[in-house]
Amino acid sequence: MRRVLALVLAAVLGATLSGCKVMQRISEESYRNAVTDGVVAELKKRDIRLKARPSCRTPKIGDTVRVACTATTKAGQPVVVTGTALGADGAHPVEEYTVTVAGRQVLDQGCLGLGCS
């Protein structure tokens, strides 16, 4: 999953730098999908089920891509996801993700989903 996120981040930045608005939107959507897939997988490993996929925004500042997502558990608890990819325009971005459920931190790590330890 980490490689997928790195490739998607590279595509987001490539599309941004190229000025192609259609490709930029597609790449940003791909990154948001990769993050939401990872969040769903990580929470499932912890026996936390969501009502629906998280809703995410991906503001970019310089070579840093941030992601902010919200969701609700099936039990009605709010879920907040924040993430940062530093050096996103390089070959090896440094990622960090935090997930809270009802204000309690359940995840703080540098990758999400399959292949993440």
PLY file of the C-alpha trace (Angstrom):
ply
format ascii 1.0
element vertex 117
property float x
property float y
property float z
element edge 116
property int vertex1
property int vertex2
end_header
0.00 0.00 0.00
2.90 2.35 0.76
4.16 2.03 -2.83
0.67 2.69 -4.15
0.42 5.85 -2.04
3.88 6.99 -3.21
2.92 6.44 -6.86
-0.38 8.24 -6.41
1.37 11.14 -4.67
3.83 11.39 -7.55
0.93 11.43 -9.99
-0.85 14.15 -7.99
2.23 16.33 -8.06
2.99 15.59 -11.70
-0.50 16.60 -12.68
-0.30 19.69 -10.50
2.98 20.79 -12.03
1.80 20.07 -15.56
-1.20 22.32 -15.06
-3.64 19.73 -16.34
-6.72 20.28 -14.18
-8.49 17.06 -15.25
-5.46 14.90 -14.42
-4.96 16.79 -11.15
-8.53 16.00 -10.06
-8.14 12.33 -11.06
-4.83 12.00 -9.21
-6.15 13.70 -6.08
-9.15 11.38 -6.15
-6.83 8.37 -6.50
-4.86 9.46 -3.45
-8.03 10.01 -1.43
-9.24 6.54 -2.48
-5.92 4.96 -1.45
-6.10 6.69 1.94
-9.73 5.72 2.54
-9.01 2.10 1.54
-6.10 2.08 4.00
-8.16 3.61 6.80
-10.98 1.11 6.31
-8.47 -1.78 6.36
-6.64 -0.48 9.45
-9.86 0.06 11.39
-11.19 -3.35 10.34
-8.03 -4.95 11.82
-9.01 -3.25 15.08
-12.65 -4.46 14.84
-13.92 -0.94 14.14
-16.51 -0.81 11.36
-17.60 2.34 9.55
-21.08 3.29 8.34
-19.56 4.49 5.06
-16.19 5.27 3.52
-14.44 8.33 4.98
-14.94 11.66 3.23
-11.55 13.31 2.56
-9.95 16.59 1.45
-6.37 16.82 0.15
-4.95 20.33 0.35
-1.39 20.66 -1.01
1.13 23.23 0.18
4.48 23.19 -1.61
5.79 19.63 -1.70
3.57 18.61 1.24
0.24 16.89 0.68
-2.16 16.80 3.59
-5.24 14.66 3.91
-8.13 15.23 6.30
-11.00 12.76 6.50
-14.10 12.23 8.59
-16.38 9.24 9.04
-18.71 7.64 11.56
-18.51 4.18 13.07
-21.50 1.85 12.89
-21.89 2.58 16.62
-22.24 6.31 15.80
-18.81 7.48 17.00
-16.99 10.20 15.02
-13.78 9.21 13.20
-11.14 11.78 12.24
-8.19 10.97 9.99
-5.27 13.32 9.42
-2.25 12.61 7.30
0.78 14.28 5.83
3.13 13.29 3.04
6.33 15.35 3.23
8.47 15.52 0.10
5.54 14.27 -1.93
7.17 15.38 -5.17
10.21 13.16 -4.50
10.84 9.45 -4.91
10.46 8.67 -1.19
7.82 10.78 0.52
7.60 10.54 4.31
4.05 9.80 5.36
2.35 10.02 8.75
-1.28 9.20 9.54
-3.33 9.58 12.73
-6.82 8.20 13.27
-9.04 9.00 16.24
-12.38 7.43 17.14
-14.56 9.43 19.52
-11.50 11.53 20.39
-9.36 8.47 21.27
-6.27 7.87 19.13
-6.37 4.37 17.60
-3.63 4.74 14.99
-0.47 6.80 14.53
1.83 5.39 11.87
3.65 6.07 8.61
1.58 3.84 6.36
-1.93 2.51 5.88
-3.48 -0.75 4.77
-1.93 -3.80 3.14
1.74 -4.35 3.88
1.72 -1.86 6.73
3.08 -3.14 10.00
0 1
1 2
2 3
3 4
4 5
5 6
6 7
7 8
8 9
9 10
10 11
11 12
12 13
13 14
14 15
15 16
16 17
17 18
18 19
19 20
20 21
21 22
22 23
23 24
24 25
25 26
26 27
27 28
28 29
29 30
30 31
31 32
32 33
33 34
34 35
35 36
36 37
37 38
38 39
39 40
40 41
41 42
42 43
43 44
44 45
45 46
46 47
47 48
48 49
49 50
50 51
51 52
52 53
53 54
54 55
55 56
56 57
57 58
58 59
59 60
60 61
61 62
62 63
63 64
64 65
65 66
66 67
67 68
68 69
69 70
70 71
71 72
72 73
73 74
74 75
75 76
76 77
77 78
78 79
79 80
80 81
81 82
82 83
83 84
84 85
85 86
86 87
87 88
88 89
89 90
90 91
91 92
92 93
93 94
94 95
95 96
96 97
97 98
98 99
99 100
100 101
101 102
102 103
103 104
104 105
105 106
106 107
107 108
108 109
109 110
110 111
111 112
112 113
113 114
114 115
115 116
